[in-house]
Amino acid sequence: MSKKVIGLSLILFAALTSNAQEQKVNKNKPASIALKASILNFKKTPLTEGLTVSTPALGLQLLKGIAPKLDAVVNVDMSSLKYPYYVSLKQTKATTNTLYAALDTRVHIKLATDEKALVPYGILGIGLAKEASNVLAYAPMGLGLQLKAKQGSFLNLFGTYHAEASKLTKMHMNYGVSYSFPLKLKEKKAIALPEAPVQADQDDDGVSNDIDACPDRAGLLKYKGCPVPDEDGDGINDENDKCPNAEGTIKYRGCPVPDTDKDGIPDDQDQCPTDAGLTGYKGCPIPDTDKDGVNDEVDTCPTIAGIAANNGCEDLQPSLSTIAAALKFEVGQATIAPKSLSGLDVVVNMMTQYPQTNLTITGHTDNTGKRKINDALSLLRAKKVQAYLVKKGLAINRTTLVGLADTQPIADNATKQGRAQNRRVDLTIKY
């Protein structure tokens, strides 16, 4: 370590100790912790090309006033760098960053006490740093400016010259800022309240305090100075409550609102208080508008009486089967006979009246001809019926086509009359 640095340090420490003894009556800075950010700045030379010249560092400071104008500081810096040793030291030149950690103790010699908004100060200290496997000694010295913040906090701006105190140390500058917080805030003194005078009857209810179980609330002697109880907490005292153990209302003299039909809906909200119902229908049963025994929630045709098997809709299949019985075709033909068209008009009206229904149209043939031809012919007969219905206004997406050829005869294909009956189209409604 330089003899000049050691000598300067001893002189300054002696002066500071004397300053501290003279100011014992003044207020010192409480123990504080500071967050620190700084820049380490090494002198750039042609021989340091590729090594760190300037790099950011993060750190912490612990501060404690030892006199009103003198603070003791423990300082820690951490950075990542390629340390630029002097070439004369013949240190291996760094190729990758390593962790640089520095720890020093220093003092801040202030020109004013902490009560001032701006306080300039000088810095002097001694410390050690570690880079890779090397330990370096340095002596920080410099200048700073302390700015007063709230609740014992301070903002510090500073610049320090890190003098070489060992052979391997490279002189460098450290410029930075820190913000300190006191480790313990001031405790507020509790305000002493005057004791309340003792009263013989504090609540003025005629029951003296020595026998009053509720001395701060007016009550009755029969309840030992307490108010009339309200066991169920409904705001109606037990003396006026017909149902003291069940929360109720004033209208029903402390009893709950009745539910005559036991449907879980109190009578004052139930439009059908004697018939069990649902909340969605204001306490009434689900309606059955068409009186067909199928309630409106499951009735596909709620305004037209029907049967449960058709989800509450009228059974239209018998009428459709009668109309379909007239849909007969000549051998090998798919032309609809004119006499059958009036029946198909009825089908369109029927489907319009029941918009929630769909129609399956199934074409058939007799057993004459090849199966491949009969498959196409049966489907063509179904399409012809579909085309007429669509032309008359039935939406095509409400129809389904099926061609079954001669697989489902309704008469004997061995006779001419039977074959004529089998050349047909069936109509099946779906609800």
C-alpha positions as CSV (number, residue, x, y, z in Angstrom):
1,M,0.0,0.0,0.0
2,S,1.3,3.5,-0.8
3,K,2.8,5.3,2.2
4,K,1.1,8.5,1.1
5,V,-2.3,6.9,1.1
6,I,-1.7,5.4,4.6
7,G,-0.5,8.7,5.9
8,L,-3.4,10.6,4.5
9,S,-5.9,8.1,5.9
10,L,-4.4,8.3,9.4
11,I,-4.5,12.2,9.4
12,L,-8.1,12.3,8.2
13,F,-9.3,9.7,10.7
14,A,-7.7,11.6,13.6
15,A,-9.3,14.8,12.4
16,L,-12.7,13.1,12.1
17,T,-12.5,11.6,15.6
18,S,-11.8,15.0,17.1
19,N,-14.8,16.4,15.1
20,A,-17.1,13.6,16.4
21,Q,-16.1,14.3,20.1
22,E,-17.0,18.0,19.7
23,Q,-20.4,17.3,18.3
24,K,-21.7,14.6,20.7
25,V,-24.7,16.7,21.6
26,N,-26.0,16.8,18.0
27,K,-28.1,14.2,16.2
28,N,-26.5,11.4,14.3
29,K,-27.9,9.6,11.2
30,P,-29.7,6.4,12.2
31,A,-28.6,3.0,10.8
32,S,-29.7,2.9,7.1
33,I,-29.3,0.7,4.0
34,A,-28.9,2.1,0.5
35,L,-29.3,0.6,-3.0
36,K,-26.5,1.7,-5.3
37,A,-25.9,1.9,-9.0
38,S,-22.6,3.1,-10.5
39,I,-20.1,3.1,-13.4
40,L,-16.6,1.7,-13.0
41,N,-14.3,3.7,-15.4
42,F,-10.8,2.5,-16.1
43,K,-8.3,4.5,-18.2
44,K,-8.3,3.4,-21.8
45,T,-4.9,2.7,-23.5
46,P,-3.9,0.9,-26.7
47,L,-2.8,-2.0,-24.6
48,T,-6.3,-2.5,-23.0
49,E,-8.0,-3.0,-26.4
50,G,-10.7,-5.7,-25.9
51,L,-10.7,-5.3,-22.1
52,T,-13.3,-3.4,-20.0
53,V,-12.9,0.3,-19.9
54,S,-16.4,1.3,-18.6
55,T,-19.0,-1.0,-17.1
56,P,-22.1,-0.7,-14.8
57,A,-22.0,-2.0,-11.2
58,L,-24.7,-2.7,-8.6
59,G,-24.2,-2.5,-4.9
60,L,-25.4,-1.9,-1.4
61,Q,-24.3,0.5,1.4
62,L,-24.8,0.3,5.1
63,L,-24.6,3.8,6.7
64,K,-24.5,4.9,10.4
65,G,-23.9,8.3,11.8
66,I,-21.0,8.5,14.3
67,A,-21.3,12.3,14.5
68,P,-23.7,14.8,13.1
69,K,-21.3,15.6,10.2
70,L,-19.6,12.2,10.0
71,D,-21.1,8.9,8.6
72,A,-19.5,5.5,8.7
73,V,-20.2,3.5,5.6
74,V,-19.8,-0.2,4.5
75,N,-19.8,-0.3,0.7
76,V,-20.3,-3.3,-1.6
77,D,-19.9,-3.2,-5.5
78,M,-20.5,-6.1,-7.9
79,S,-19.9,-6.1,-11.7
80,S,-19.0,-8.4,-14.6
81,L,-15.8,-7.3,-16.5
82,K,-12.5,-8.2,-18.2
83,Y,-10.1,-6.6,-15.7
84,P,-7.5,-4.4,-17.5
85,Y,-4.3,-5.1,-15.6
86,Y,-1.2,-3.1,-16.3
87,V,0.8,-4.9,-19.1
88,S,3.9,-4.5,-16.9
89,L,2.4,-6.9,-14.4
90,K,2.4,-9.7,-17.0
91,Q,-1.1,-10.9,-16.1
92,T,-2.8,-13.1,-18.6
93,K,-5.2,-11.0,-20.7
94,A,-8.8,-11.8,-20.0
95,T,-10.9,-13.2,-22.8
96,T,-14.3,-13.5,-21.0
97,N,-16.0,-11.5,-18.3
98,T,-15.6,-12.6,-14.7
99,L,-17.3,-11.5,-11.5
100,Y,-15.8,-8.5,-9.8
101,A,-16.7,-8.0,-6.1
102,A,-15.4,-5.1,-4.0
103,L,-15.9,-4.4,-0.3
104,D,-14.7,-1.3,1.5
105,T,-15.3,0.8,4.6
106,R,-15.3,4.5,4.2
107,V,-16.4,7.7,5.9
108,H,-18.5,10.6,4.6
109,I,-17.2,13.9,5.9
110,K,-20.2,16.3,5.6
111,L,-20.1,20.0,5.4
112,A,-23.5,20.3,7.2
113,T,-25.9,18.1,9.2
114,D,-28.6,15.9,7.9
115,E,-31.3,18.5,8.6
116,K,-30.1,20.5,5.5
117,A,-31.7,19.7,2.1
118,L,-28.3,19.6,0.3
119,V,-25.2,18.4,2.0
120,P,-21.8,18.2,0.2
121,Y,-19.3,15.7,1.6
122,G,-15.9,14.1,1.1
123,I,-15.2,10.4,0.9
124,L,-12.2,8.4,2.3
125,G,-11.9,4.7,2.9
126,I,-10.0,1.4,2.4
127,G,-11.2,-1.8,0.8
128,L,-10.5,-5.1,-1.0
129,A,-11.8,-6.5,-4.3
130,K,-11.7,-9.9,-5.9
131,E,-11.4,-10.6,-9.6
132,A,-11.1,-14.3,-10.7
133,S,-8.4,-15.6,-8.3
134,N,-6.8,-12.3,-7.6
135,V,-7.3,-10.1,-4.5
136,L,-6.9,-6.4,-5.0
137,A,-6.6,-3.6,-2.4
138,Y,-7.7,0.0,-3.1
139,A,-8.4,3.2,-1.3
140,P,-11.6,5.1,-2.4
141,M,-11.5,8.9,-2.0
142,G,-13.8,11.5,-3.6
143,L,-16.7,13.9,-3.3
144,G,-20.5,13.4,-3.0
145,L,-23.7,15.4,-2.6
146,Q,-26.5,14.2,-0.2
147,L,-30.1,15.2,-1.1
148,K,-32.7,14.9,1.7
149,A,-35.8,12.8,0.9
150,K,-38.8,11.8,3.0
151,Q,-38.9,9.8,6.3
152,G,-35.2,9.7,6.9
153,S,-34.2,8.7,3.3
154,F,-31.4,10.3,1.3
155,L,-30.4,10.4,-2.4
156,N,-26.6,10.4,-2.9
157,L,-24.6,11.5,-6.0
158,F,-20.9,10.7,-5.8
159,G,-17.6,10.2,-7.7
160,T,-14.7,8.4,-6.2
161,Y,-11.1,7.8,-7.2
162,H,-10.0,4.2,-6.3
163,A,-6.3,4.6,-5.6
164,E,-4.0,1.6,-6.0
165,A,-3.2,0.1,-2.6
166,S,-1.7,-3.2,-3.9
167,K,0.5,-4.3,-6.8
168,L,-2.3,-5.8,-8.9
169,T,-4.8,-3.0,-8.4
170,K,-5.6,-0.8,-11.5
171,M,-6.5,2.8,-10.6
172,H,-10.1,3.6,-11.7
173,M,-13.0,6.0,-11.1
174,N,-16.5,5.1,-9.7
175,Y,-19.4,7.4,-10.5
176,G,-22.8,6.6,-9.2
177,V,-26.0,7.2,-7.3
178,S,-27.6,5.6,-4.2
179,Y,-30.8,5.9,-2.3
180,S,-30.9,5.1,1.5
181,F,-33.7,3.9,3.8
182,P,-33.5,4.0,7.6
183,L,-33.7,0.4,9.0
184,K,-36.1,1.6,11.7
185,L,-38.7,4.4,11.3
186,K,-39.5,6.7,14.1
187,E,-42.1,5.4,16.6
188,K,-45.0,7.6,17.2
189,K,-45.7,8.2,20.9
190,A,-49.1,7.1,22.0
191,I,-51.5,9.9,23.0
192,A,-52.5,9.4,26.6
193,L,-56.3,9.8,26.9
194,P,-57.8,10.9,30.2
195,E,-59.5,8.2,32.1
196,A,-63.3,8.3,32.0
197,P,-65.0,9.3,35.2
198,V,-66.7,6.4,37.0
199,Q,-70.5,6.8,36.8
200,A,-73.0,5.3,39.2
201,D,-75.4,4.6,36.2
202,Q,-73.4,5.1,33.1
203,D,-76.2,4.4,30.6
204,D,-78.9,6.2,32.6
205,D,-81.3,3.3,32.4
206,G,-82.1,3.3,36.2
207,V,-79.9,0.2,36.8
208,S,-76.8,1.1,38.8
209,N,-73.4,0.0,37.3
210,D,-72.7,-2.4,40.1
211,I,-75.6,-4.7,39.0
212,D,-75.9,-3.6,35.3
213,A,-74.7,-6.5,33.0
214,C,-74.8,-3.9,30.1
215,P,-73.5,-0.7,31.7
216,D,-73.0,1.1,28.4
217,R,-76.4,0.2,26.9
218,A,-79.8,1.3,28.3
219,G,-81.9,-1.7,29.3
220,L,-84.4,-3.0,31.8
221,L,-84.0,-4.3,35.4
222,K,-85.7,-7.6,34.5
223,Y,-82.9,-8.2,32.0
224,K,-80.2,-7.1,34.5
225,G,-79.8,-3.7,32.8
226,C,-79.6,-5.1,29.2
227,P,-82.0,-4.3,26.3
228,V,-84.9,-6.7,25.6
229,P,-83.2,-9.6,23.7
230,D,-83.7,-10.4,20.0
231,E,-82.8,-14.1,19.9
232,D,-83.1,-14.5,16.2
233,G,-81.5,-11.1,15.2
234,D,-84.4,-10.0,13.0
235,G,-84.7,-6.6,14.6
236,I,-87.9,-7.5,16.5
237,N,-87.3,-7.9,20.2
238,D,-88.5,-11.2,21.8
239,E,-91.3,-9.6,23.7
240,N,-93.0,-8.6,20.4
241,D,-91.8,-11.6,18.3
242,K,-94.2,-14.4,17.8
243,C,-91.4,-16.5,16.4
244,P,-88.4,-15.5,18.6
245,N,-86.2,-18.4,17.4
246,A,-86.8,-17.8,13.6
247,E,-85.8,-14.7,11.7
248,G,-89.0,-13.0,10.4
249,T,-90.5,-9.7,9.4
250,I,-92.6,-7.0,11.1
251,K,-95.5,-7.8,8.7
252,Y,-95.7,-11.3,10.1
253,R,-95.0,-10.2,13.7
254,G,-91.5,-11.6,13.7
255,C,-92.3,-14.8,11.9
256,P,-90.9,-15.9,8.4
257,V,-93.0,-15.2,5.4
258,P,-95.2,-18.3,4.9
259,D,-94.9,-20.7,2.0
260,T,-98.4,-22.3,1.8
261,D,-97.7,-24.6,-1.2
262,K,-94.2,-25.5,0.1
263,D,-92.6,-24.8,-3.3
264,G,-89.7,-22.7,-1.7
265,I,-91.2,-19.4,-2.9
266,P,-92.7,-17.3,-0.1
267,D,-96.3,-16.3,-0.5
268,D,-95.6,-12.6,-0.9
269,Q,-93.6,-13.4,-4.1
270,D,-95.8,-16.4,-5.2
271,Q,-98.6,-15.6,-7.8
272,C,-100.0,-19.1,-7.1
273,P,-99.5,-19.5,-3.4
274,T,-101.7,-22.6,-3.1
275,D,-100.2,-24.5,-6.1
276,A,-96.5,-25.6,-6.0
277,G,-94.6,-24.0,-8.9
278,L,-91.3,-22.7,-10.1
279,T,-89.4,-19.4,-9.7
280,G,-89.3,-18.9,-13.4
281,Y,-93.2,-18.8,-13.4
282,K,-93.4,-16.6,-10.3
283,G,-94.4,-19.6,-8.1
284,C,-97.0,-21.0,-10.6
285,P,-96.8,-24.5,-12.3
286,I,-95.4,-24.8,-15.8
287,P,-98.3,-23.8,-18.1
288,D,-100.1,-26.0,-20.6
289,T,-101.5,-23.5,-23.1
290,D,-103.3,-26.0,-25.4
291,K,-104.5,-28.2,-22.5
292,D,-103.2,-31.4,-24.1
293,G,-101.5,-32.6,-21.0
294,V,-98.0,-31.8,-22.3
295,N,-96.6,-28.7,-20.5
296,D,-95.2,-25.8,-22.6
297,E,-91.6,-26.4,-21.8
298,V,-91.6,-29.8,-23.6
299,D,-94.5,-29.1,-26.0
300,T,-93.2,-28.6,-29.5
301,C,-96.6,-27.3,-30.5
302,P,-97.7,-25.4,-27.3
303,T,-100.7,-23.7,-28.9
304,I,-102.2,-26.8,-30.7
305,A,-103.4,-29.8,-28.8
306,G,-101.5,-32.9,-29.6
307,I,-100.2,-36.1,-28.0
308,A,-97.2,-36.8,-25.8
309,A,-95.8,-39.3,-28.4
310,N,-95.4,-36.4,-30.8
311,N,-94.0,-34.0,-28.2
312,G,-97.4,-32.3,-27.8
313,C,-98.1,-32.0,-31.5
314,E,-101.0,-33.3,-33.5
315,D,-100.5,-36.7,-35.1
316,L,-100.3,-35.9,-38.8
317,Q,-99.0,-39.2,-40.0
318,P,-102.4,-40.8,-40.8
319,S,-103.2,-37.8,-43.1
320,L,-99.8,-38.0,-44.8
321,S,-100.2,-41.8,-45.3
322,T,-103.6,-41.2,-47.0
323,I,-102.1,-38.6,-49.3
324,A,-99.1,-40.9,-50.1
325,A,-101.4,-43.8,-51.0
326,A,-102.3,-41.8,-54.2
327,L,-98.7,-41.4,-55.2
328,K,-98.5,-44.3,-57.7
329,F,-96.3,-44.5,-60.9
330,E,-96.3,-46.2,-64.2
331,V,-93.7,-48.9,-64.9
332,G,-90.2,-47.4,-65.3
333,Q,-91.7,-43.8,-64.9
334,A,-91.2,-41.1,-62.2
335,T,-94.0,-38.7,-63.4
336,I,-96.5,-37.7,-60.7
337,A,-100.1,-38.3,-61.7
338,P,-102.1,-34.9,-61.9
339,K,-104.7,-36.3,-59.5
340,S,-102.0,-36.6,-56.8
341,L,-101.0,-33.0,-56.9
342,S,-103.8,-31.7,-54.8
343,G,-102.8,-34.0,-52.0
344,L,-99.2,-32.7,-52.2
345,D,-100.6,-29.1,-51.9
346,V,-102.2,-30.3,-48.6
347,V,-98.8,-31.6,-47.4
348,V,-97.2,-28.1,-48.1
349,N,-100.0,-26.4,-46.0
350,M,-99.5,-29.0,-43.2
351,M,-95.7,-28.5,-43.1
352,T,-96.2,-24.7,-43.1
353,Q,-98.6,-25.0,-40.1
354,Y,-96.0,-27.0,-38.2
355,P,-92.6,-25.3,-39.0
356,Q,-90.8,-27.4,-36.4
357,T,-91.4,-30.7,-38.4
358,N,-89.4,-32.3,-41.2
359,L,-90.4,-34.8,-43.9
360,T,-88.8,-38.0,-45.1
361,I,-89.7,-38.8,-48.7
362,T,-89.1,-42.5,-49.6
363,G,-89.3,-43.8,-53.2
364,H,-90.1,-47.5,-54.1
365,T,-90.3,-49.7,-57.2
366,D,-91.7,-53.1,-58.1
367,N,-89.4,-56.0,-58.8
368,T,-89.2,-55.7,-62.5
369,G,-85.9,-54.5,-63.9
370,K,-82.4,-54.7,-62.6
371,R,-81.6,-53.6,-59.0
372,K,-79.2,-50.9,-60.2
373,I,-81.9,-49.3,-62.3
374,N,-84.5,-49.6,-59.6
375,D,-82.3,-47.9,-57.0
376,A,-82.0,-44.9,-59.2
377,L,-85.6,-45.0,-60.2
378,S,-86.9,-45.1,-56.6
379,L,-84.7,-42.1,-55.6
380,L,-85.9,-40.2,-58.7
381,R,-89.5,-40.7,-57.7
382,A,-88.7,-39.3,-54.3
383,K,-86.9,-36.3,-55.9
384,K,-89.9,-35.6,-58.2
385,V,-92.2,-35.3,-55.1
386,Q,-89.5,-33.2,-53.3
387,A,-89.2,-30.8,-56.3
388,Y,-93.0,-30.3,-56.4
389,L,-93.1,-29.5,-52.6
390,V,-90.2,-27.1,-52.9
391,K,-91.8,-25.4,-55.8
392,K,-94.9,-24.8,-53.7
393,G,-92.9,-23.2,-50.9
394,L,-91.5,-26.0,-48.6
395,A,-87.9,-25.4,-47.6
396,I,-85.7,-28.0,-49.2
397,N,-83.7,-28.4,-45.9
398,R,-86.8,-29.7,-44.2
399,T,-86.9,-32.8,-46.5
400,T,-84.8,-36.0,-46.6
401,L,-84.8,-38.3,-49.6
402,V,-84.5,-42.1,-49.5
403,G,-84.6,-44.6,-52.4
404,L,-85.3,-48.3,-51.4
405,A,-86.0,-49.8,-54.9
406,D,-88.1,-53.0,-54.4
407,T,-86.8,-53.9,-50.9
408,Q,-90.0,-53.0,-49.1
409,P,-93.0,-54.1,-51.1
410,I,-96.5,-53.6,-49.6
411,A,-98.2,-56.0,-52.1
412,D,-97.4,-59.2,-54.0
413,N,-95.1,-58.5,-56.9
414,A,-96.3,-61.7,-58.6
415,T,-99.5,-59.9,-59.7
416,K,-100.0,-56.8,-61.9
417,Q,-102.1,-55.2,-59.2
418,G,-99.5,-55.9,-56.5
419,R,-96.7,-54.4,-58.6
420,A,-98.8,-51.3,-59.2
421,Q,-99.2,-50.8,-55.5
422,N,-95.4,-51.2,-54.9
423,R,-94.6,-48.4,-57.4
424,R,-95.1,-45.6,-54.8
425,V,-93.7,-42.8,-52.6
426,D,-94.1,-42.8,-48.8
427,L,-94.3,-39.6,-46.7
428,T,-93.1,-39.8,-43.1
429,I,-93.2,-36.8,-40.7
430,K,-90.6,-36.2,-38.0
431,Y,-91.4,-33.9,-35.1
